[in-house]
Amino acid sequence: MSAAAPAPLPPAALLRALFEAAVDAARPERALAAHLPPRPAGRTVVIGAGKASAEMAAAFEALWPGPLEGLVVTRTGHAAPTRRIEVVEAAHPVPDAAGEAAARRLLDLVAGCGPDDLIVALVSGGGSALLALPPPGSSLAELQALYRALLESGAGIAAMNTVRKHVSLILGGRLAAAAPATPMLSLVISDVPGDDPALIGSGPTVPDPSTRQAALAVLARRGIDPGPALRAWLESPAADNPGPGHPAFANKSARVVAAAQRSLEAAAALARRHGYATLVLGDAIEGEAREAAKVHAGIVRAIRRHGAPLPAPCIVLSGGETTVTIRGRGGRGGRNGEFALALAAALEGLPGVHALAADTDGIDGMAENAGALVGPDTLQRAAAAGLSAADHLDRNDSHGFFAALGDLLVTGPTRTNVNDFRAILIDPA
């Protein structure tokens, strides 16, 4: 006997429910249970970094059958209550002194482990900023300036992390290499297209296949000057990270326990229960947020005009990590807000189309919102309020636009992170 269909929801409420389903699928308590390692003869030491690391630590504590200890660092506001694992908060996406101090403590903690111990590393997106540890001769201020320049350049996550892992003394496998004799299992929640552990949080516990020469090439392509100290470091062999085949990784492994595709599948299942056909465009959409929005708008128009690639009523889903090249000054908003604003502009009030774009960690960029909602009346209401979508896009001010309309999606930190989530609901005209 099939389950009864859920009660109908208004479009905006259904989109919110889809987002919640996507987030729930990536909750650490769901993700970790199937990946617990055997208990070691010695100590179990938990380390971690990322926006989800505190919630992962709390979940691991609840699941682990024996004694443990440890330290994880998470973004300010993303802490979770733990009893045995210490949680430190630090700044993101631009690093601060709290993250630098935590990075040094993590290196000391793993260096004190022996061959009978087990290190469990809880890694999620955000670790690149939370574990910024300046190399010799440089400073935190120089790293902060470099991180800001990368964030404003429009570089993709792989390019940014290629640089960031080569200017930190703990990223790019260096944290694992500090405990060469100790077995280590990394449990990873992926926020990057392709789910490569070497890119997630800049891979502090896995071999680094990239090179310092590649990092210099990224900076050259983006026209970013890292400053004399960091440039000298990147030009030195000392910046080479431990790569595949390094003996420190012989007793270490990594498992991706949650990723965007699983969250998209959970959202799609809920949409189908509500009577909507679904089209999942993929979990690895990259590129400029406003350009991705134009492509999504084109698919919506094809569905409306031709009933292809599927007829309405339907819901189009996608994930991944887009980027924003900062063109204006004084604006606020992250890549999901920018996507939503560009989508509204491209759809031009197309009837029966509603959308949500949000970051699954609950924070879009550096603002308080996870993302924003779009409806067929968005541009009409904006015009009545004296707002121009084009002007706000020029200033990269999606936050100001949607805040004025009351269409920001504010969830608070979700304490997980599988990156962007986008859902477009298309009802028949």
C-alpha positions in Angstrom: 0.0 0.0 0.0 1.6 3.3 -1.1 2.0 6.2 1.4 -0.6 8.9 1.2 0.5 12.1 -0.7 1.6 14.9 1.6 -0.7 17.9 2.0 -0.3 20.5 -0.8 2.1 23.4 0.0 2.3 26.8 -1.6 5.3 27.1 -3.9 7.5 29.1 -1.5 6.8 26.7 1.3 7.5 23.7 -0.9 10.8 25.1 -1.9 11.7 25.7 1.7 10.8 22.1 2.5 13.0 20.9 -0.4 15.9 22.9 1.0 15.3 21.4 4.5 15.3 17.9 3.0 18.6 18.5 1.3 20.1 19.8 4.5 18.7 16.9 6.6 20.3 14.4 4.2 23.7 15.9 5.0 23.3 16.0 8.8 26.4 14.6 10.5 24.4 12.3 12.7 23.0 10.6 9.6 26.3 10.6 7.7 28.7 9.2 10.3 26.9 6.2 11.7 27.9 3.8 8.9 31.6 4.8 9.0 32.8 4.2 12.5 36.2 2.6 12.6 37.3 -0.2 15.0 38.5 0.9 18.4 42.2 1.1 18.7 44.5 -0.3 21.4 45.5 3.2 22.4 43.8 6.5 22.4 41.1 7.8 20.0 42.0 11.4 19.2 39.4 13.4 17.2 40.5 16.5 15.2 38.7 18.5 12.6 38.0 21.7 10.8 35.1 23.1 8.8 31.7 24.6 9.1 30.3 21.2 10.0 33.1 20.0 12.2 31.5 20.9 15.6 28.3 19.1 14.7 30.3 16.2 13.4 32.2 16.1 16.7 29.0 16.0 18.7 27.6 13.2 16.5 30.8 11.2 16.7 30.8 11.5 20.5 27.2 10.2 20.6 28.1 7.2 18.4 31.6 6.3 19.7 31.5 3.4 22.2 34.7 4.2 24.0 36.9 7.0 25.5 38.0 9.8 23.2 39.5 13.3 23.2 40.2 16.0 20.7 39.9 19.4 19.2 38.0 20.8 16.2 37.7 24.3 14.8 34.6 25.7 13.2 33.2 29.0 11.9 32.1 31.5 14.5 28.4 30.8 15.3 28.6 27.2 14.1 29.6 25.5 17.4 27.7 22.6 18.9 27.7 21.3 22.4 30.3 18.6 23.1 31.5 16.8 26.3 34.9 15.5 25.4 36.0 17.2 22.2 36.9 20.8 22.5 35.3 23.1 20.0 37.1 26.4 18.9 35.4 29.0 16.8 37.3 31.1 14.3 36.6 33.5 11.4 35.5 32.5 7.9 36.0 33.2 4.9 38.9 35.5 5.9 41.1 33.8 8.6 41.8 35.3 12.0 44.2 34.8 15.0 41.8 32.2 16.6 42.1 30.0 13.6 45.9 30.4 13.5 46.2 29.4 17.1 43.9 26.4 16.6 45.9 25.2 13.7 49.1 25.2 15.8 47.3 23.3 18.6 46.1 20.7 16.1 49.6 20.1 14.8 50.9 19.7 18.4 48.0 17.3 19.2 48.6 14.9 16.4 52.4 15.0 16.8 51.8 13.6 20.3 50.0 10.5 19.0 51.7 7.1 18.7 51.3 3.9 16.5 48.7 2.4 18.8 46.5 5.4 18.7 43.8 6.3 16.2 43.2 9.8 14.8 39.8 10.5 13.4 39.7 13.7 11.3 36.3 15.4 10.8 36.7 17.6 7.7 34.2 19.8 5.9 34.2 22.9 3.8 35.5 26.0 5.4 38.8 24.5 6.7 40.8 26.5 4.2 40.1 29.7 6.2 39.8 28.1 9.6 43.3 26.5 9.3 45.3 29.4 7.9 48.8 29.0 9.3 51.3 31.5 7.8 54.6 30.1 6.5 58.0 31.4 7.9 58.7 35.0 7.0 55.0 35.9 6.4 52.2 37.0 8.6 48.5 36.5 9.2 47.8 39.9 7.8 49.4 38.9 4.5 47.3 35.7 4.4 44.2 37.7 5.1 44.9 40.1 2.2 45.6 37.1 -0.1 42.3 35.4 0.9 40.3 38.5 0.3 41.9 39.0 -3.2 41.1 35.4 -4.1 37.5 35.7 -2.9 36.9 38.8 -5.0 38.7 37.5 -8.1 35.9 35.1 -9.2 38.3 32.1 -9.0 36.7 28.7 -8.7 37.1 26.6 -5.5 39.7 24.3 -7.0 41.9 27.2 -8.1 41.5 29.0 -4.7 42.3 26.0 -2.7 45.4 25.2 -4.9 46.7 28.5 -3.6 45.5 28.3 -0.1 46.9 24.9 0.6 50.3 26.0 -0.5 50.4 29.1 1.8 49.5 27.3 5.1 51.7 25.0 7.1 48.8 22.7 8.0 46.8 22.3 4.7 47.6 20.2 1.7 48.3 17.0 3.7 50.6 18.6 6.2 48.4 17.9 9.2 48.4 14.2 8.5 52.2 14.2 7.8 52.7 15.6 11.3 51.6 12.2 12.7 53.4 9.8 10.3 53.2 6.7 12.6 49.6 7.0 13.6 46.7 5.5 11.7 44.2 8.2 10.6 40.7 8.0 9.2 39.3 11.2 7.7 35.5 11.4 7.6 34.6 14.1 5.1 31.5 16.1 4.2 32.0 17.4 0.7 31.2 21.0 -0.4 33.2 20.8 -3.7 32.1 19.7 -7.1 33.6 16.2 -7.7 33.9 15.4 -4.0 37.7 15.3 -4.0 39.0 15.1 -0.4 42.2 16.9 -1.6 40.1 20.0 -2.3 37.6 19.8 0.6 38.9 22.2 3.3 42.1 22.3 1.2 42.8 18.6 2.2 44.7 18.9 5.5 44.7 15.1 6.0 45.1 13.7 2.5 47.9 13.8 -0.2 48.1 16.9 -2.3 48.4 16.2 -6.0 48.7 19.9 -6.8 51.9 21.9 -7.0 53.3 25.3 -5.8 53.9 26.1 -9.5 50.2 25.6 -10.1 49.4 27.9 -7.2 51.7 30.6 -8.7 49.9 30.1 -12.1 46.5 30.7 -10.5 47.8 34.0 -9.0 49.2 35.1 -12.3 46.0 34.3 -14.2 43.9 36.3 -11.7 46.4 39.2 -11.5 46.9 38.7 -7.7 50.1 39.8 -6.1 50.6 37.8 -2.9 53.3 40.1 -1.6 57.1 39.4 -1.4 57.1 37.1 1.6 54.4 34.7 0.3 55.8 34.9 -3.3 59.2 33.9 -2.0 57.7 31.0 -0.1 55.7 29.8 -3.1 58.9 29.9 -5.2 60.8 27.8 -2.7 60.7 23.9 -2.5 59.7 24.4 1.1 56.2 25.1 -0.2 55.9 21.6 -1.7 53.2 19.6 0.1 53.3 15.8 0.8 51.8 14.2 -2.3 50.6 10.8 -3.4 53.0 8.1 -2.4 54.4 10.0 0.6 55.1 7.4 3.3 53.1 9.4 5.9 49.8 8.3 4.2 50.5 4.5 4.2 48.3 4.1 7.3 45.7 6.8 6.5 42.4 6.7 4.6 39.5 9.1 3.8 35.8 8.6 3.2 33.3 11.1 1.9 30.3 10.5 4.1 27.9 13.2 2.8 27.8 15.1 -0.5 25.6 17.3 -2.7 24.3 14.6 -4.9 22.7 12.7 -2.0 21.1 15.9 -0.8 19.7 16.6 -4.3 18.3 13.1 -4.5 16.5 13.7 -1.1 15.0 16.9 -2.4 13.9 15.2 -5.6 12.2 12.4 -3.7 10.2 14.9 -1.7 9.3 16.9 -4.8 8.0 13.7 -6.5 5.9 12.9 -3.4 4.3 16.3 -3.9 3.4 15.5 -7.5 6.2 17.2 -9.3 8.4 15.6 -11.9 12.1 16.4 -11.3 15.2 17.3 -13.3 18.5 17.2 -11.5 21.0 19.2 -13.5 23.9 17.9 -11.5 25.9 18.5 -8.3 28.8 20.2 -9.9 27.6 23.4 -11.4 30.4 26.0 -11.4 31.2 29.3 -13.0 29.9 32.8 -12.5 26.6 32.8 -10.5 24.9 35.2 -12.8 25.9 33.2 -15.9 24.6 30.0 -14.3 21.4 31.8 -13.6 21.0 32.6 -17.3 21.5 29.0 -18.2 18.9 27.9 -15.7 16.5 30.5 -17.0 16.9 29.1 -20.5 16.0 25.6 -19.3 12.9 27.0 -17.6 11.8 28.7 -20.8 12.3 25.5 -22.8 10.1 23.6 -20.4 7.5 26.3 -20.6 7.5 26.6 -24.4 8.2 23.0 -25.5 7.6 20.7 -22.5 11.2 19.6 -22.8 13.3 18.2 -21.3 10.2 17.5 -19.2 6.8 19.0 -18.9 5.4 21.2 -16.2 4.5 20.8 -13.4 8.1 20.1 -12.5 11.0 21.1 -10.3 14.6 21.7 -11.6 17.3 21.1 -9.0 21.1 21.7 -9.1 24.1 22.0 -6.8 27.7 22.8 -6.9 29.6 26.0 -6.2 29.3 29.1 -8.3 31.5 32.2 -8.0 31.1 35.9 -7.9 33.6 38.4 -9.4 33.2 41.6 -7.3 32.5 44.4 -9.8 30.8 47.0 -7.6 31.5 48.4 -4.1 29.2 48.8 -1.1 27.0 45.8 -2.0 26.4 42.7 0.1 25.4 39.2 -0.7 26.8 35.8 -1.6 26.8 33.7 -4.7 23.3 32.2 -4.1 21.8 35.7 -3.7 23.5 36.8 -6.9 22.2 33.7 -8.7 18.6 34.4 -7.4 18.8 38.0 -8.5 20.2 37.2 -11.9 17.6 34.5 -12.3 14.7 36.9 -11.5 16.1 39.4 -14.1 16.4 36.7 -16.7 12.9 35.2 -16.2 11.3 38.7 -16.4 8.3 37.7 -14.3 7.5 34.5 -16.1 4.2 33.3 -14.6 4.1 30.2 -12.5 7.9 30.1 -11.8 9.3 30.2 -8.3 12.8 29.6 -7.2 15.1 29.2 -4.2 18.9 29.4 -4.1 20.7 28.9 -0.8 23.9 27.7 0.8 23.4 24.5 2.7 25.5 25.8 5.6 22.9 28.5 6.2 25.3 31.4 5.4 25.5 32.9 1.9 28.8 34.6 1.7 29.3 36.8 4.9 25.7 37.8 5.5 23.1 36.4 7.8 20.9 34.7 5.2 21.3 31.3 3.5 20.1 32.7 0.2 16.9 34.1 -1.3 13.5 33.3 -2.8 12.2 34.4 -6.2 8.6 34.5 -7.5 6.9 35.6 -10.6 6.1 38.9 -8.9 9.6 39.7 -7.8 10.4 42.3 -10.4 7.0 43.8 -10.1 7.3 44.3 -6.4 10.8 45.5 -6.8 9.7 48.2 -9.3 7.0 49.3 -6.9 9.6 49.7 -4.2 11.9 51.7 -6.5 14.4 48.9 -6.8 16.3 47.9 -10.0 17.6 44.3 -10.4 20.2 45.5 -12.9 21.5 48.2 -10.6 21.8 45.8 -7.7 23.6 43.3 -9.8 26.0 46.0 -10.9 26.8 46.6 -7.2 26.8 42.9 -6.3 24.1 43.8 -3.8 21.7 40.9 -3.9 21.3 41.1 -0.1 20.0 44.7 -0.3 17.5 43.8 -3.0 16.0 40.8 -1.4 16.1 42.3 2.1 13.9 45.2 0.9 11.4 42.7 -0.5 11.4 40.4 2.5 12.6 37.5 0.4 15.8 36.6 2.1 16.0 33.0 3.3 17.3 33.1 6.9 17.8 29.7 8.6 20.8 30.3 10.9 23.8 28.0 10.7 22.8 24.5 9.7 26.1 23.0 11.0 26.6 21.0 7.8 27.7 22.0 4.4 27.3 20.4 0.9 27.4 23.8 -0.8 24.9 25.4 -3.1 21.3 24.2 -3.4 19.0 25.5 -6.2 15.4 24.6 -6.8 13.1 26.1 -9.5 9.4 25.2 -9.4 7.6 25.5 -12.7 3.8 25.2 -12.8 1.8 25.1 -16.0 1.1 28.5 -17.5 
